[in-house]
């Protein structure tokens, strides 16, 4: 009888410790998520960030995984974009060396819309051949989706991550 009582008490104490440890892990995870969300929010509000593409999603095609060398950088109203393009071009560029979306220009119509679990950034940019509309949706974890619409090409979206400049 004593032995059974000791085993039952030991099991109860073990289950209580496991429940307490599980609660602690949940709290630590929640605190870490809040810290990352604040960091992402401050990066976006600084207007000084880099989107690094991990995959491209052309209209009508399957997902294409790309190298992390393709980025879009925003630095206080200046856009530097170097992204590959897959899809249909309605008007071809005369330069055969430029097949992607390559821009180094000023932003226009820049706006930020903050929601509970996502921030949406809209802006426009243009070069001598085309004008582009960008929509960047960033989750609180730093994952992002960039959608680019153009006058002369089919739309394309990219999945990737946001980071501060120099990180």
Buried (B, 14 or more C-beta within 10 A) or exposed (E): EEEEEEEEEEEEEEEEEEEEEEEEEEEEEEEEEEEBBEBBBEBBEEBBBBBBBBEBBBEEEEEEEBEEEBBBBBBEEBBBBBBBBBBEEEEEBEEEEEEEBBBEBEBEEBEBEEEEEBBBBBBBBBBEBBEBBBBBBBBBEBBBBBBBBBEBBBBBBBBBBBBBEEE
